Amino acid sequence: MPPTDEEYAVTARCALMAVARSLDRALSGREPSRSVARLRLLEIHELEKRAAMLGDEGLALEMREAWKQACDRAVAVFGMSMLDQPRPTKLPPSAP
């Protein structure tokens, strides 16, 4: 039996709190991690998209606000380039 909307909302909020704590760790310390922060921002954005797909406007709005705040915190640490799309890295050719 799939979870109810209320059960999903509770699970999504718990996931959001866990990802937000991980983002805080990525942004603090002597050497903040841009790659981890970017991954956490993507995770928060995915939570927002899932809430919107379920049609729960209140939860989607809550997740959207969390995503905006997380972006603002990342920009405060890394600057506006944090919001740029990541460039694909060239992989070395595979050995035959």
N, C-alpha and C positions, 0 to 999 in steps of 0.2 A: 504494500500500500504506500503510495507516494506521501511525502510529508505535507501537512496542511500549510496554508500560507503563513499562519502564525509560527509554526515550527520552523519553516524556512527562514522567516524574518529573524528569529532568535539565532539560528545557525549562522546566517549571514552577518549579523552584528558581532557574534563571537569571532568569526573569521576576520572581520574588519578590524577588531581590536588587536588580534594577533599580528596581522599584517602591519598595522600602524605602529605597534611596538617594535617590530623588526625594522621598519622605516626609520624610527627614531634612533635605533642603534646604528643604522647605516649612515645617518646624518651627523652623528655625534662622534666624539673622540678626536684624536690627533689627525687621523687620516680618514676622512669620510669616504665612503665607497659609492662612487657614481653608478657603477653597474648594478649593485644591490639596490640602491635607491630607485633606479629606473625599473627594475623588476617588480619592486613593491608597488610602484605607481601603476604599473600595468595590472597587477593583481587587484588593486582597489578599483581600477576602471572596469575590469571584468566583473567584479561584484556588482557594480552599478548597472552594467549592461544586462546581467542576468535578472536583477530586480525589475528592470524596465520591461524585459521580455515576459515576465510573469504578470505584468500589469499592476503591480503594487506601486502606485505612484508615490505614496508616502515613503516607502523604503527606498525607492529609486532616488527620490529627492535627497534623502538622508545620505545615501551613498555618493551622490553627486557632490554634495557639500563637503563630505569627507575627502573626496578626490581633489576638489579645488584647494582645500586647506593643505593637503599633502603636497600638491604641486607648488603652492606658495612656499612651504617650508623647504622643499628641494631647491627652488629657485633662490631662496635666501642663502643657501649654502654654496650652490654651484653656479648661480647666474642663469640667465635666460637660455643659455645653450642646453640646459638640462632638458628643456622641452622639445628640442630638435629631435627629429627622427634619427635613430641610430643608423650609422652607415654600416653596410654589410662589410665584413672583413674578408679579405681574399685568403682562401685556404691554400696551403702549399699543394702542389700536384700530388696525387696519390701515387705511391710506388706500384709498378706493375707486378 
